[in-house]
Every structure is written in structure tokens, then in C-alpha cells.
Amino acid sequence: MQQTLDTVATQASTSKTTATPITVAYGDGIGPKIMQATLRILDAAGAALDIEEIEIGEQVYLKGNTAGIAQEAWESLRKTKVFLKAPITTPQGGGFKSLNVTTRKVLGLFANVRPCISYHPFVQTKHPVMDVVIIRENEEDLYAGIEHQQTDEVVQCLKLISRPGTEKIIRYAFEYARAYGRKKVTCFTKDNIMKMTDGLFHKIFDEVGQEYPELEKEHWIIDIGAAKLADTPELFDVIVMPNLYGDILSDVAAQITGSVGLAGSANIGDGFAMFEAIHGSAPRIAGQNKANPSGLLLGAVQMLVHIGQADVAEKIQNAWLKTLEDGVHTYDIYKEGTSKERLGTQEFADAVIARLGQRPSALNPVDYSKAIGEFNVKVTPQTPAVKELIGVDVFLHYKERNAEKLAEELNRVNYTNMKLRMITNRGVKVWPNGFPETFCTDHWRCRFMLEQRQGVSYQEVIDLLQRILNRRLDIIKTENLYMLDGKDAFSAGQGQ
């Protein structure tokens, strides 16, 4: 008897020491119940987890913490480096920061990975053979959140695309495709309009793609690409996109598989990772035992692969597929004629647990035996460009909607060497030779350069700004105009 007890103690001790530490947040709304269901399934499947619980979301916001997460929660995340997060509620009104965006940026979670798969005929969809993975850049683009009100009529949001940030996400997409036996990687941008920001994303996609000759590569302009994704998703395999496009289209892709409620999400960084459902906290059905835990469960499956417990991940996902296949569904996907049982949140979890060890026969079973949890994504060092200042764009708050009159005012400035070359309004050239039909606001970009494209000094720019201020014109911002390695590093005016 003593030997048996000693053996049990040894096994328990071994299990505890080999368990992977993770941080868990139960969230708001339906979050606590779907997290409870998910963790019960993970435990029943044999996941070796050492769980630390933290509080995030609505109650933290309402205590006066505008980020929705307390300092002690950050300490847990720094320690475990793995975060399984239920949906949260952000209180209405200004001043509250998006916790998702904050977490992604603080922890450097640069890659958002969202598999979007159809489960036809057991989940209703118009796209029965869809199997797309959307990989979204997670830290920059317009989600840098740098905004300013510049005039009475104009607000600005800065779109930031960096070379290292772009290279990381694109390399991750190619590495993911290679590791999971995918055949093609597609890039979506709008570089026919945003030639410098989206143009850089497309350029790096082409450069990095050359290192993966076994994979098919293609690029689509985002508008027609989005239309094709919604209409013919079977054309795509892995899609990589900047942040905003990826955010929107990953929800579209998840919905056309049959339900956003079935989609899990991984947020991957250098040493940190966060896993979640892509849907919100759905407070209207909180406490009713109706919520589908599948999105969070599939996010947890991604987590298990990431932490090296792919065998458990495979067991859970195959049991979940078998549950769908058996017609055992939650309220959101239940359909007369297809479904056989309509279960609540906890009962659905029981159904998945009862099928652990089983595999689907109609749906394709998953095989994670060769899955790779983490990829070694490196950024190529860049040689600094030769940088030469050749002018300045001065943005003015000028209330009269008259470009000719503004040009007359500026031409009265006692210039040094730089002269007024162009005025634009909302990016459109309105002076010289503008069209009187062009609608103008109170926000004007005035470009000053030398007659010949040659270098100017910062002191000359400062002197110019002082002379403009002396005319009592309202300067709201400036942008220096550079040449990098002999090429213009700024956009022309529309119509220039």
C-alpha cells in the first residue's frame, strides 16, 4: 500500500513539474462559462497545464484602470509567456483602451493566425471546401493608434508600415505554409493607391517569397481580393495582410465558413503568445448556457500545439470534429434536418469529452504529429540609406477655402532659398493650376523646395517656418522631404 501511495505521489510530482505554466483570464459576458467549458475539456484530454488566473476587462476598467489590466496581471504574463484569454467587455464611452491591442503591442505579438475552415455539411455554409488561414500583421499599420485633430474640419490617423515589422509577418506566413504543408501564400494590399506604405509590404512579400521556391506566390489588390475571398474562398490557402485589412477580412472569412463562433485565434510573438476566440463577450446571452465554446476551444488547441502538446491538441480537435459530425450542436449552429441535438455550453463540453479518443469519419481528421509550435523568424539587417533633406511640407490651418489666396499669402513670405512649389488639399493639387471645382477643407499642405533638387539645411527649414509664423499663418505640422539613395522618399500630390 505504501509503495502504491509513493508511486502516486511521484506521478503527481512529475506531472506538476512537467506541466506548462499558462495565464488564464475568464473575461466578461459569456467569457467565464466558455472558459470553464474549455478548461474542462483540456483537463479531460490530459493537457499538462499549471494555470495562473488573472482578472482583466470590465471590472478592471471600472476600477479606474483605462487599460483593463492590472500590473500584477502583467507580472503573471511575463512569467508564463502564454495567455489563454476569454472575451472581455470594454465599457462604453471615451478613455478606455483596447485590451487586445495593448496586449499585442506590449508583448510584441506580431502575428495573428486565424484558421477559417468549413465543416460542411454539418455546419451550414455556401463554401463547403473552404480551408483558409489568414495571417495578419498585429502591431502597426493604422492600429498604431496615432491620431490628431489638426484643424476644425480635419482629423489625422497615421498609417505606419515598417520594414522589420513587415518582414517578420511575411516570413512567418511563409514558414507557416511550409510547416503545415500549404501550397500557396497570397498577399493583399492597396499599393495602387498607397504606393509607399502598402507598396513596401508588397515589395517585401516579393523579396521574401523568392526564398520559398516550392510555394506558389500571388498578390491581389485588397478590394478585388476581398470580393474573391467572400465569393470563391477555395482560391486561397494562406493569406498575409497588413493589420486593418487582416482584422476585417479574417472576420469575413470566419463568418462565411458558417459561424464566427467557430473560429479560434493565435497571437504569436518572440517568446510570448496569446490565444482566444475571435468573437466578443456577447453580454446579451451571458448566463443562459447558450454560448458556443468552440472558438475559445480551438484557440486553446492552437495553444497546445504552440507549447509542445500537439498530441493532446489533436485528440481534442478530432473529438470536437466528431461531435459536430454526430449532429451535436450548440444553439448558434443548430439547424433542423442537419443537427440531432441542441445542447448548452456545458453539455456541449460534456459531449466533446465523451468523444475524446474518437476521430471523425466524414470530416477530415487533424494530424499534428509534424506540427511546429514556434518558428524562428529573423529580420534581415539593412544598410542605412544615404539621406538628403531637399524640402519640407508645411501643413496649415487656413479657414478660407481659396488656394489662390493662400498662395498669395505665402508668396509674400520673405523666403530664404526654398520657394512654394505646390499646395494640396486632402492630397489633391489645388495650386498651381488647380481646378475650381475641387472641394477644399481648412487643411492645406504647402510644399517648399529649391529650384533644383539639392540639399537644404535644417536651419533653412527652421528659418522658413519662422517667416511663415511672422505672417500669422497657423502651422499645424511639418514633414521633411528626403531623398534616400537618390530617390524621392515622399509622395507626389494627386494630379501633380
C-alpha positions as CSV (number, residue, x, y, z in Angstrom):
1,M,0.0,0.0,0.0
2,Q,2.8,2.4,0.9
3,Q,4.5,1.7,-2.4
4,T,1.3,2.5,-4.2
5,L,0.9,5.8,-2.4
6,D,4.6,6.6,-3.1
7,T,4.1,5.9,-6.8
8,V,1.0,8.1,-6.9
9,A,2.9,10.9,-5.1
10,T,5.8,10.5,-7.6
11,Q,3.5,10.7,-10.6
12,A,1.7,13.7,-9.2
13,S,5.1,15.4,-8.5
14,T,6.3,14.6,-12.0
15,S,3.1,15.8,-13.6
16,K,3.3,19.1,-11.7
17,T,6.9,19.7,-12.6
18,T,6.3,18.9,-16.3
19,A,3.1,21.0,-16.6
20,T,3.4,24.1,-18.8
21,P,2.6,27.3,-16.9
22,I,-0.1,29.4,-18.6
23,T,-2.0,32.5,-17.6
24,V,-5.8,32.3,-17.9
25,A,-8.4,35.1,-17.9
26,Y,-12.1,34.3,-17.7
27,G,-13.2,37.6,-19.1
28,D,-16.7,39.1,-19.2
29,G,-20.2,38.2,-20.5
30,I,-20.1,34.6,-21.8
31,G,-16.3,34.5,-21.2
32,P,-16.4,32.7,-17.8
33,K,-18.7,30.0,-18.9
34,I,-16.9,29.2,-22.2
35,M,-13.6,29.3,-20.4
36,Q,-14.9,26.9,-17.8
37,A,-16.1,24.5,-20.6
38,T,-12.8,24.8,-22.4
39,L,-10.6,24.1,-19.4
40,R,-12.7,21.0,-18.5
41,I,-12.1,19.6,-22.0
42,L,-8.4,20.3,-21.8
43,D,-8.2,18.7,-18.4
44,A,-10.1,15.6,-19.5
45,A,-7.9,15.2,-22.6
46,G,-4.7,15.2,-20.4
47,A,-3.3,18.6,-21.1
48,A,-0.4,19.3,-18.6
49,L,-1.1,22.9,-17.5
50,D,-0.1,24.9,-14.5
51,I,-2.7,27.6,-14.5
52,E,-2.4,31.1,-13.1
53,E,-5.7,33.1,-13.1
54,I,-5.8,36.9,-13.6
55,E,-8.6,39.4,-13.8
56,I,-9.0,41.6,-16.9
57,G,-11.7,43.5,-18.6
58,E,-14.8,45.3,-17.5
59,Q,-14.3,45.2,-13.7
60,V,-10.7,46.3,-14.0
61,Y,-11.7,49.2,-16.3
62,L,-14.4,50.3,-13.9
63,K,-11.9,50.4,-11.1
64,G,-10.2,53.3,-13.0
65,N,-7.6,51.3,-14.9
66,T,-8.0,52.6,-18.5
67,A,-6.0,49.7,-19.9
68,G,-8.3,47.0,-18.4
69,I,-5.4,45.0,-17.0
70,A,-3.6,45.4,-13.6
71,Q,0.1,45.4,-13.0
72,E,0.1,42.0,-11.2
73,A,-1.5,40.5,-14.3
74,W,1.4,41.7,-16.4
75,E,3.7,40.0,-13.9
76,S,1.9,36.7,-14.5
77,L,2.2,37.1,-18.3
78,R,5.9,37.9,-18.0
79,K,6.4,34.7,-16.0
80,T,4.3,32.2,-18.0
81,K,4.6,33.9,-21.5
82,V,1.4,32.0,-22.6
83,F,-2.0,33.6,-22.3
84,L,-5.4,31.9,-22.8
85,K,-7.9,34.7,-22.8
86,A,-11.7,34.7,-22.9
87,P,-13.6,37.6,-24.5
88,I,-13.9,40.9,-22.5
89,T,-16.3,43.8,-22.4
90,T,-14.9,47.3,-22.9
91,P,-17.2,49.9,-21.2
92,Q,-18.8,52.4,-23.5
93,G,-17.5,55.9,-23.5
94,G,-14.2,57.5,-24.2
95,G,-10.9,56.9,-22.4
96,F,-10.8,53.1,-22.4
97,K,-8.1,51.5,-24.4
98,S,-8.5,48.2,-26.3
99,L,-7.0,45.5,-24.2
100,N,-6.4,43.3,-27.2
101,V,-4.4,46.0,-28.9
102,T,-2.5,46.8,-25.7
103,T,-1.6,43.2,-25.0
104,R,-0.4,42.6,-28.6
105,K,1.8,45.6,-28.6
106,V,3.2,45.4,-25.1
107,L,4.1,41.7,-25.6
108,G,5.2,42.1,-29.2
109,L,2.6,39.7,-30.6
110,F,3.3,40.5,-34.2
111,A,1.4,37.6,-35.9
112,N,-2.3,36.9,-35.7
113,V,-3.2,33.5,-37.0
114,R,-6.8,32.6,-37.8
115,P,-7.7,29.3,-39.5
116,C,-11.1,29.6,-41.3
117,I,-12.4,26.2,-42.2
118,S,-15.8,25.0,-43.4
119,Y,-17.4,22.0,-41.7
120,H,-19.9,21.1,-44.4
121,P,-22.4,19.5,-44.3
122,F,-22.6,19.6,-40.5
123,V,-22.4,23.4,-40.3
124,Q,-24.4,25.4,-42.9
125,T,-22.2,27.3,-45.4
126,K,-22.1,28.4,-49.0
127,H,-18.5,27.4,-49.3
128,P,-18.2,23.7,-48.5
129,V,-14.5,23.3,-49.4
130,M,-13.1,26.4,-47.7
131,D,-9.8,26.0,-45.8
132,V,-8.0,29.3,-45.5
133,V,-5.5,30.6,-42.9
134,I,-5.3,34.3,-42.6
135,I,-2.1,35.7,-41.1
136,R,-2.5,39.3,-40.1
137,E,0.2,41.8,-39.0
138,N,-0.7,42.6,-35.5
139,E,1.2,45.7,-34.2
140,E,1.4,48.5,-36.7
141,D,-0.5,50.0,-39.7
142,L,-3.4,52.3,-38.7
143,Y,-3.6,50.3,-35.4
144,A,-0.6,52.2,-34.2
145,G,-3.5,54.4,-33.0
146,I,-1.6,57.7,-33.6
147,E,-4.4,60.3,-34.2
148,H,-4.7,64.0,-34.1
149,Q,-7.3,66.6,-34.7
150,Q,-5.4,69.1,-36.8
151,T,-8.0,71.7,-37.8
152,D,-11.7,72.4,-37.1
153,E,-12.5,70.1,-40.0
154,V,-9.8,67.5,-40.3
155,V,-8.5,64.7,-38.1
156,Q,-5.5,62.5,-39.0
157,C,-4.6,58.9,-38.4
158,L,-1.0,57.8,-39.2
159,K,-0.5,54.6,-41.1
160,L,2.8,53.2,-40.1
161,I,4.4,50.3,-42.0
162,S,7.9,49.3,-41.1
163,R,10.4,47.2,-42.9
164,P,11.2,44.9,-39.9
165,G,7.6,44.6,-38.9
166,T,6.6,43.7,-42.4
167,E,9.4,41.2,-42.9
168,K,8.5,39.4,-39.7
169,I,4.9,38.8,-40.6
170,I,5.7,37.8,-44.2
171,R,8.4,35.4,-43.1
172,Y,6.0,34.0,-40.5
173,A,3.4,33.4,-43.2
174,F,5.8,31.5,-45.5
175,E,7.2,29.5,-42.6
176,Y,3.7,28.6,-41.5
177,A,2.8,27.5,-45.0
178,R,5.9,25.4,-45.3
179,A,5.5,23.8,-41.9
180,Y,1.8,22.9,-42.4
181,G,2.1,21.6,-46.0
182,R,0.3,24.5,-47.6
183,K,0.8,25.2,-51.3
184,K,0.3,28.9,-51.8
185,V,0.8,32.2,-50.0
186,T,-1.3,35.3,-51.1
187,C,-0.6,38.9,-50.2
188,F,-3.4,41.5,-50.1
189,T,-2.5,45.3,-50.2
190,K,-3.8,48.5,-51.7
191,D,-0.5,49.6,-53.2
192,N,-2.0,51.0,-56.3
193,I,-3.1,53.9,-54.1
194,M,-0.8,53.8,-51.0
195,K,2.4,53.3,-53.1
196,M,4.8,53.8,-50.2
197,T,3.2,52.0,-47.2
198,D,1.3,49.2,-48.9
199,G,4.0,49.3,-51.6
200,L,6.6,48.4,-49.1
201,F,4.5,45.5,-47.8
202,H,4.1,44.1,-51.4
203,K,7.8,44.7,-52.2
204,I,9.0,42.7,-49.1
205,F,6.5,40.0,-49.9
206,D,8.1,39.6,-53.4
207,E,11.6,39.7,-51.9
208,V,11.0,37.1,-49.1
209,G,8.9,34.9,-51.4
210,Q,12.0,34.2,-53.5
211,E,13.4,32.2,-50.6
212,Y,10.5,29.7,-50.8
213,P,10.6,28.4,-54.4
214,E,8.4,25.4,-53.5
215,L,5.4,27.7,-52.6
216,E,3.2,29.5,-55.1
217,K,3.1,33.2,-54.5
218,E,0.5,35.8,-55.7
219,H,-0.6,39.3,-54.9
220,W,-4.1,40.8,-55.0
221,I,-5.3,44.4,-54.6
222,I,-7.4,44.3,-51.4
223,D,-10.8,45.3,-52.9
224,I,-11.0,42.6,-55.6
225,G,-9.1,40.2,-53.3
226,A,-11.8,40.6,-50.6
227,A,-14.5,40.1,-53.2
228,K,-12.9,36.9,-54.3
229,L,-12.4,35.7,-50.8
230,A,-16.1,36.2,-50.0
231,D,-17.2,34.6,-53.2
232,T,-14.6,32.0,-54.0
233,P,-12.5,31.3,-50.9
234,E,-11.3,28.0,-52.3
235,L,-8.9,30.0,-54.5
236,F,-6.9,30.8,-51.4
237,D,-4.7,28.9,-49.0
238,V,-2.6,31.2,-46.7
239,I,-3.2,34.9,-46.9
240,V,-0.9,37.5,-45.3
241,M,-2.1,41.1,-44.8
242,P,-1.4,44.4,-43.0
243,N,-3.3,44.9,-39.8
244,L,-6.5,46.6,-40.7
245,Y,-7.3,44.5,-43.8
246,G,-6.5,41.4,-41.9
247,D,-8.7,42.3,-39.0
248,I,-11.7,42.9,-41.3
249,L,-11.2,40.0,-43.7
250,S,-10.5,37.4,-41.0
251,D,-13.9,38.1,-39.5
252,V,-15.5,37.9,-43.0
253,A,-13.7,34.6,-43.7
254,A,-14.7,33.1,-40.3
255,Q,-18.3,34.1,-40.9
256,I,-18.6,32.5,-44.4
257,T,-17.3,29.2,-43.0
258,G,-20.6,29.1,-41.1
259,S,-20.1,31.0,-37.9
260,V,-17.7,33.4,-36.3
261,G,-18.3,31.4,-33.1
262,L,-16.3,28.5,-34.5
263,A,-13.0,30.5,-35.1
264,G,-10.0,30.5,-32.7
265,S,-7.1,32.8,-32.9
266,A,-3.4,32.8,-32.0
267,N,-1.3,35.9,-31.4
268,I,2.3,35.0,-31.7
269,G,5.4,37.0,-30.7
270,D,9.1,36.5,-29.9
271,G,8.7,34.4,-26.7
272,F,5.1,35.3,-25.9
273,A,1.8,34.1,-27.2
274,M,-1.9,34.8,-26.6
275,F,-4.8,32.5,-27.6
276,E,-8.5,33.4,-27.8
277,A,-11.8,33.2,-29.7
278,I,-12.3,35.9,-32.3
279,H,-15.8,36.8,-31.1
280,G,-16.8,39.2,-28.4
281,S,-18.3,38.8,-24.9
282,A,-21.9,38.6,-26.1
283,P,-23.4,40.0,-22.9
284,R,-27.0,39.5,-24.2
285,I,-26.7,35.7,-23.8
286,A,-24.4,35.7,-20.7
287,G,-25.6,33.3,-18.0
288,Q,-28.1,31.5,-20.3
289,N,-25.9,28.4,-21.0
290,K,-26.3,29.1,-24.8
291,A,-22.8,30.2,-25.8
292,N,-20.7,28.1,-28.1
293,P,-17.3,27.4,-26.5
294,S,-15.8,26.2,-29.9
295,G,-13.9,29.4,-30.8
296,L,-12.1,29.5,-27.5
297,L,-11.6,25.7,-27.5
298,L,-9.9,25.9,-31.0
299,G,-7.8,28.8,-29.7
300,A,-6.7,26.5,-26.9
301,V,-5.9,23.8,-29.4
302,Q,-3.5,26.3,-31.1
303,M,-2.1,26.9,-27.7
304,L,-1.4,23.3,-27.1
305,V,0.4,22.9,-30.4
306,H,2.4,26.0,-29.5
307,I,3.6,24.7,-26.1
308,G,4.5,21.2,-27.5
309,Q,1.4,19.3,-26.5
310,A,0.3,18.6,-30.1
311,D,-0.9,15.1,-29.2
312,V,-3.4,16.5,-26.8
313,A,-4.4,19.2,-29.3
314,E,-5.0,16.5,-31.9
315,K,-7.1,14.4,-29.6
316,I,-9.3,17.4,-28.6
317,Q,-9.9,18.7,-32.1
318,N,-10.7,15.3,-33.5
319,A,-13.2,14.7,-30.7
320,W,-14.7,18.2,-31.4
321,L,-15.0,17.3,-35.1
322,K,-16.7,14.0,-34.2
323,T,-19.1,15.9,-32.1
324,L,-20.1,18.2,-35.0
325,E,-20.3,15.2,-37.3
326,D,-22.7,13.5,-34.9
327,G,-25.0,16.4,-35.2
328,V,-24.4,17.5,-31.6
329,H,-24.6,21.3,-31.8
330,T,-25.0,24.5,-29.8
331,Y,-27.8,27.0,-30.4
332,D,-25.9,29.2,-32.8
333,I,-25.3,26.4,-35.4
334,Y,-28.3,24.2,-34.7
335,K,-30.3,23.5,-37.9
336,E,-33.4,21.3,-38.3
337,G,-32.6,18.4,-40.6
338,T,-28.9,18.5,-40.0
339,S,-28.5,18.7,-36.3
340,K,-29.6,16.0,-34.0
341,E,-29.1,17.5,-30.5
342,R,-29.2,21.1,-29.4
343,L,-27.0,21.5,-26.3
344,G,-26.0,24.3,-23.9
345,T,-22.4,25.3,-23.3
346,Q,-21.6,22.9,-20.5
347,E,-23.5,20.0,-22.1
348,F,-21.6,20.5,-25.4
349,A,-18.3,20.3,-23.4
350,D,-19.5,17.0,-21.9
351,A,-20.3,15.8,-25.5
352,V,-16.7,16.6,-26.6
353,I,-15.2,14.9,-23.5
354,A,-17.3,11.8,-24.2
355,R,-15.7,11.6,-27.7
356,L,-12.1,12.0,-26.7
357,G,-10.1,9.3,-28.4
358,Q,-12.5,9.2,-31.4
359,R,-11.9,10.6,-34.9
360,P,-14.4,11.9,-37.4
361,S,-15.2,9.8,-40.5
362,A,-16.8,12.3,-42.9
363,L,-14.8,15.4,-41.8
364,N,-11.1,15.3,-42.3
365,P,-9.3,14.4,-39.0
366,V,-6.4,16.6,-38.0
367,D,-2.9,15.3,-37.7
368,Y,-0.5,17.4,-35.6
369,S,2.3,14.8,-35.4
370,K,4.6,17.0,-37.5
371,A,3.3,20.4,-36.2
372,I,5.8,23.1,-35.3
373,G,4.9,25.2,-32.3
374,E,7.3,28.1,-32.9
375,F,9.1,29.4,-35.9
376,N,12.5,31.1,-35.9
377,V,11.6,34.4,-37.7
378,K,14.6,36.7,-38.3
379,V,14.8,40.1,-39.8
380,T,17.4,40.9,-42.5
381,P,19.8,43.7,-41.4
382,Q,19.5,46.8,-43.6
383,T,22.3,49.0,-44.8
384,P,21.4,52.6,-43.9
385,A,20.4,54.7,-47.0
386,V,22.1,57.9,-48.0
387,K,19.7,60.5,-46.7
388,E,19.4,64.0,-48.0
389,L,16.9,66.7,-46.9
390,I,15.6,68.6,-50.0
391,G,12.5,70.4,-48.8
392,V,9.6,70.5,-46.4
393,D,5.8,70.1,-46.5
394,V,4.2,72.7,-44.2
395,F,0.6,71.9,-43.2
396,L,-1.5,75.0,-42.4
397,H,-4.9,75.6,-40.8
398,Y,-6.3,78.2,-43.2
399,K,-10.0,78.8,-43.0
400,E,-10.7,80.4,-46.3
401,R,-11.4,77.8,-49.0
402,N,-9.2,79.6,-51.6
403,A,-5.9,78.1,-52.7
404,E,-5.0,81.2,-54.8
405,K,-5.4,83.5,-51.9
406,L,-3.3,81.2,-49.7
407,A,-0.6,81.1,-52.4
408,E,-0.6,84.9,-52.5
409,E,-0.2,85.0,-48.7
410,L,2.7,82.5,-48.8
411,N,4.4,84.3,-51.7
412,R,4.6,87.4,-49.5
413,V,6.9,85.5,-47.2
414,N,10.4,86.8,-47.3
415,Y,11.9,83.5,-48.4
416,T,15.5,82.3,-47.9
417,N,16.2,79.8,-50.7
418,M,13.2,77.4,-50.7
419,K,10.1,78.5,-52.7
420,L,6.5,77.4,-52.7
421,R,6.1,74.7,-55.3
422,M,2.7,73.2,-54.7
423,I,-0.4,73.3,-52.4
424,T,-2.7,70.3,-51.9
425,N,-5.9,69.9,-50.1
426,R,-6.8,66.4,-48.9
427,G,-3.9,65.2,-51.1
428,V,-5.2,66.8,-54.3
429,K,-3.1,69.5,-56.0
430,V,-5.0,72.8,-55.9
431,W,-2.2,75.2,-56.7
432,P,-0.7,76.0,-59.2
433,N,-3.2,75.3,-62.0
434,G,-5.8,73.7,-59.7
435,F,-9.4,73.1,-60.7
436,P,-12.0,75.5,-59.2
437,E,-14.4,72.5,-58.8
438,T,-12.2,70.8,-56.3
439,F,-13.8,70.8,-52.8
440,C,-11.4,72.1,-50.1
441,T,-11.3,72.0,-46.3
442,D,-9.3,74.1,-43.9
443,H,-6.3,71.8,-44.0
444,W,-3.6,72.6,-46.6
445,R,-0.3,71.0,-47.5
446,C,2.2,73.5,-48.8
447,R,5.4,72.1,-50.4
448,F,8.6,74.1,-50.3
449,M,11.7,73.1,-52.2
450,L,14.7,74.6,-54.0
451,E,14.5,75.3,-57.8
452,Q,16.9,72.4,-58.3
453,R,16.6,69.2,-56.3
454,Q,19.5,69.7,-54.0
455,G,20.1,69.6,-50.3
456,V,18.9,72.1,-47.8
457,S,19.8,72.5,-44.1
458,Y,17.6,72.1,-41.1
459,Q,18.4,75.7,-40.3
460,E,16.9,76.8,-43.6
461,V,13.7,74.9,-42.7
462,I,13.6,76.5,-39.3
463,D,14.1,79.9,-40.9
464,L,11.3,79.3,-43.4
465,L,8.9,78.2,-40.6
466,Q,9.7,81.3,-38.6
467,R,9.0,83.5,-41.6
468,I,5.6,81.8,-42.2
469,L,4.8,82.3,-38.5
470,N,5.7,86.0,-38.9
471,R,2.8,86.2,-41.5
472,R,0.5,84.9,-38.7
473,L,-0.3,81.7,-40.6
474,D,-1.2,78.7,-38.4
475,I,1.3,75.9,-38.8
476,I,-0.2,72.6,-37.6
477,K,2.6,70.1,-38.6
478,T,5.6,69.7,-40.9
479,E,7.0,66.7,-42.8
480,N,10.6,66.8,-44.0
481,L,11.1,65.8,-47.6
482,Y,14.0,63.4,-48.1
483,M,15.8,61.7,-50.9
484,L,17.1,58.2,-49.9
485,D,19.8,56.8,-52.1
486,G,18.9,59.4,-54.7
487,K,15.2,58.6,-54.8
488,D,12.3,60.6,-53.6
489,A,11.0,59.3,-50.2
490,F,7.7,61.1,-50.3
491,S,4.5,61.1,-52.4
492,A,3.6,63.5,-55.2
493,G,0.3,65.4,-55.0
494,Q,-2.7,63.8,-56.7
495,G,-2.9,65.5,-60.0
496,Q,0.7,66.7,-59.9
